[in-house]
Amino acid sequence: MKISLKQRKLKSGKISLSIEYYKGSETSPEGKRRHIRENENLKLFLHDEPKNAIERKENKETLALAKKILAIREAEFYQGRFDLKNTAKSKRRFLDFFNEKAEEKSDSIKNYGTWTATLVHLKRHITPNTTFEEIDENFVKNVRQYFDKYAQTKSNLPLSLNSKYTYFNKFKAALRAAFDEGYLSINYSSKIKSFEQAESQREYLTFQELQKLAKTPCKYEILKSAFLFSCLTGLRWSDINKMYWAEVRDEDSQSRINFIQKKTDGVEYLYISKQARDLLGERKNPLDRVFTGLKYSAVYNNELVRWCNRSGISKHITFHSGRHTNAVLLLENGADIYTVSKRLGHKEIRTTAIYAKIVDQKMKEASNLIPEIKW
């Protein structure tokens, strides 16, 4: 591409300045050659025949400004703004780049797991030697179609809508990063629509189930205490796991937790019940972890399921179900939705409204509990 400053004389007698982008030529099926040009009107004007020193000075300053803009456009061209790709970067393999982005997420267990799961799917569909110079809009559409119609779970079942949404968004995030870092000259992530996100099911425990679980032995007491604490407070695993005694404030009538929510980085002040405080045990040094020995692992996850099974609960309960349980129990026992939203640290009330739907459903079920009256 050739970029140049052009002048065009107007009927008014002034000269209009513009930048011309010459992109070569093409030959039509009829054999005619056509030059491809684009123009950017700078809306700057010169005096055609300056009559005095003032007009000559204005011409000089205007022309200098136009040349500066031309220099900026030339710099943008070399940065890839006009489909000029960095040859070295365009030869890099896309899957290697995606793997690099995934490794950057290793400090977040959940996020890292999602990126690596997406990579597994991409390896099934994209050939290992695919480079950035092969990526175009059709390539991105093809990947979307793979997630929509052909990708399967480990059980050979089609992906759920939320899985499609999550995996394809990670793919788009990688494309966006590639554009920002100069591997792509076009941001393809903004050109392809993502999947809609379905409303996910919130698995939770009823009060009766929670009561049974509390009475059932668990192989790891620290896991039992932490999970019950989540049910009573609504705290996430990440916030419970990193909790230090300095964050636990025992006041005259009640205790509270002052902490920075790991997911949102927001400062939270959460009052907790006496029963929740009792689960923490005796106070230790300020910099000691409250739940010493708690860790994220398949062993603990499996024991949580077995613990539920031993108590007669067949639901698929995860540690995060404790947070759902807390929200539902609060709403069932009279807490208003705004208070629950604030306690859970939600930024938007619509996030909390999902739990209100669950309570409404239970109200509908309760309407049929009374036996039918015989007339």
N, C-alpha and C positions, 0 to 999 in steps of 0.2 A: 504493500500500500504506500502511496505517495501522498504526503500532506503538504499543502501549500496555501499561501495567502493570496487571495484574488481580489481584484478591484473591478467594480462595474459602475459605469457612469449612468446617473439617473437623469430623468427629464428635468428635474429641479436644478440641475447643474452641479449637484454634489456627487461625490464618489462613495459608493457603498463598499464596505470591507466585509469579506467572508472567508471562511476556511473551506477548501475543497479537499475531499478525501477521494483520491483516485484508486479504485480497487481493481484495475485491469480491464480486460475486455472479454467478451464471449461471442461465439458465433452461433447464429440462429440456424434452425434446420434448413432455411432457405439459402444459407451461405453468407448472410449479411453479418458484418462485424458490429458489435455494439459496445461502446465504452461505458463502464460502470462508474458513476460519480455520485457523491453525496455532498451537499453543501450545508454549512452551518452559518447562518446570518449572525454576525457579531453585533449588529445594530450600532456600528461605528461609522462615522462619515468624515470624509476629507473635503476641503474646499478644492474645486477643480483648478482654479487659477487664483491663488491667494493674492489679495489686493494690498495687504499691508502686513506689518510685522506681527500683529496680533493673530491674523489668520495663519501666517506661516508657523507661528509658535503652536497654535492649536493643531495644525497638521502634524507637526513633529511629535507632539505628545500623544496624539491619537494613534499615529503609526507605531510608536514605541509600545503602546498598550496592546495593539493588535499583535505585534511580534511576540510579546510576552505570553499572550493567550496561545499563539501558535506553538511556542516552546512547551507549554503545558500539555497541549494536545499530542505533541510528538512524544512526550514522556509517557502519557497515558497509553499511547500505542505500543510502546516498548514494554509496558507493564501488562499487556495482554487485554486491554479494554476493547480492542477491535479484532477479536478472534485470533490474535497472534499468540501462539502457545510457546511456552518455554520448552525447547526441544528436549533438554535433559529431564525435566520434570514429567513431560508427557510420556516418556518411555518407562516411567515407574509403574509397577504392577499394582492394580487397585486393591487386591486382597491384602497385600503387604501393608499398604497404607491404612486400610480398615483395621487390621490387626494392631497396628501402632496406636491408632485412636482408642481401641479397646483397652490396651495396656495403660493408657493414661487415666482410665477410670478405675484402676485397681484399688484405689483408696476407698471406694464405695462398693461394698459387697453386692448389693442389689443391682446397682447400675452396671457394674462390671459383668455380672451374670447375664444381664440382658444383652449387652454388647457381644459377649462371647457366644450366646445362643443365636444371635443374629448372624454372626460370622459362620457358624455351623451351617445355617441355611444357605448363605451366600456361596459357600464352597460347593454346595450341591448343585448350584445353578450356574455360577460364573466360572469359566475356565481359569486355571491358576495363572496363566500368562497374559491375561487381559490387562492392557495398559490404559492409561488415561486418554491417550489419543484415540482409542476405540470407543470412548464413552460419548454418546449423544442422546438426544431426547428419546429415540426409539429404544436405546439400551435401557434407559430408566423405566420406560413404560413396560418393557419386557420383564424387568425385575418385579415391578408391581404386579404384573399378571401372574408371575410365579407364586408370590405370596398369596394372591387371591384364589388361585385355582389348583395349584399343584403342590404347594408346601404341606408337609404333614408332621404330626407330632411323633414322639417315640412309639406311640401305640398305633401308628399308621392311620390316624384320624385327621380330618381337615383342621386347619388352624381356626381357632375362635376369632371373632371379629376384633377383640381386644389384642390378641396376639399379632394379628395382621397389622393393626394400628401401631403397636409397639415396635415390631421388627422393622417395618418399612420406615418409620420415623428415625430409627437409628441409621438406616441406610441413607436417608436424606440428610441427616446430621453430618455424616461423613462427606457427602457431596458438597455440603455447604462449607465444611472445613477445607476441602480440596480447592474450592474456588477462592476462599480467603487466603490460602497459602500459595496460590499461583499454579496449582496443578491443572486447573480447568479455567478456561477463559469465559465460560458461561455458567451461571448459577442454576443448574438444572433442578435443584431442590425446590425452587420457587415456581417451576413450570409444570410440575406434576402434582395433582391433588392427592392428598393422603386418604387413608381410610377413616371412616367415622368411628368414634369410640363408643362402644356399648357400655351400658350401665352394668358394672360388675356386681356379683352377688356378695353380700357381706355376711360371712358365716359368723355366728355368735352363739353364746350360751345363754339359756334362760336362767333365772335365779335358782330354780330347782336343780338344774344341771350343774351350775356353779357350786351349789351346796354339796352335791354328791362328789364332785371333783375334789373339793377341799377336804373331804373325809377319806379320800382314797390315797393310799401311799404312792409316792413317786420315787423312782430310783435315785434322782438327784434333788436333794432338798433345796438347793440354790435355784434350780429351775422352777420348782413348785412355788417358792416364795416370790420369785420375779414375775411369774405368769399371773399369780393371784393379785400381785401388786398392780400389774397392768390392767386387770379387770376392775380393780377398785379405783384406779386413777385415770385410765385412758392413755397412759404414756406409751410411746413406741419402744420397741426393743432397743433401738439405737440410743435413745435417751436414758433408758434404764441401765443399759450396759455401761455407759460412760459416767454414770452418776457418782459424784464424790460427796463425802460427808460435809464438806464445806457448803454444798448446795442445800443441805437439809437444815431448815431453821425450826427449832422447837421454841414456840412462843408460849405465852401464859396459858391460853385456852386451846390452842390448836397448832398443828405443825403445817409447814408449807415447804415446797420445793422451789428454789430460785435457780433457774437454769436457762441455758441458750439452746433452743430447739435445733437439733442437728439438721433436720430437713430444710428448715426455712431460715435458720440463723437468727430467728426472732427471740427476744428475751421474754421468758414466761415466768409468772408467779402463780403457782398452783397450790391451793390449800388441799390438804389430804385428811382423810378421816383417821380416827384413833386406831382403827383396825388396820388400815394401810400402814400407819407409822409403826405398829407393833411388828409387822412383817419385816421391817428393816433391822430390828434387833438393837443391841446396845451401840451407842455412839462410839466411833473410833476417831483416829487422827483425821484432821480436815482433808488431807490429800489422799486418804485411803479410799479405794472404791467401795461403794456400799454393797454391791453384789459381787464379792470377790469369787472368782472362779467361773462366772457366767461367760459363756462363749458361744459363738454362732458355729454350729457344726451339724453334720448329718446325724451324729449320735444323739445330740440333744433334741433335734427335730423329730427323730423317730421315737424317742422316749416320750415326747409330748403326745404323740398319737397313741402309743401304747397305754400311757397313763389315762387318757380319755376312754380308751376301749375297756380298761379294767373297771372304770366307773360306770360302764354301760352306755357311754356316749358314742354313737356311731358317726357323728358329723366329722367332716374333714377340718379339724381345728389346727390352726397355725398360731404362732406367738402373736401375730397381728390381730387374731380373733379376740384377744383380750381387750384391745382398743375398741373393737366393734361392740363387744359385750358391755363395756362401760357406757358407751353412748346410748344403747338401747335401754339399759337398766335405768339410767338417769331420766330418760324421756318417759318411761313407763311409770316412774315414781314421782312424776310431777314437775321435773325441771323444764323450764322453757327452752326452746330451741336456741335462742341467742346465748343463754348461759352455757349450754352444752357446746355450742360452737366455739365460745371463748375458751372453755376448759380444754378442748381438744386442739386449740391453736389453729383452727381453720381460718384461712384468709377470706373465704367467701361462704356465705350462709347456705348457698345451694349445695355445697359439699356435705353439710350437716343434714340438709333436708332429706337426703337418701335414707337416713336412720328414721326420720319421721314417717316415711313411707312404710317401713318395717313395722312400726308401732301401729299404724293405721290398719295394716293387714291383720295384726293380732286382735285389734278391736273388732274387725269383721268376723274373725273366727270365734271370738267370745260371744258374739250375738247368737250363735247357734248352740251354745253349751247347755242351755236350759232344755230339759226334755219336753217333748211335745205334749200339750195338755189334751186330755181326752174329753171331748164334748158329750 
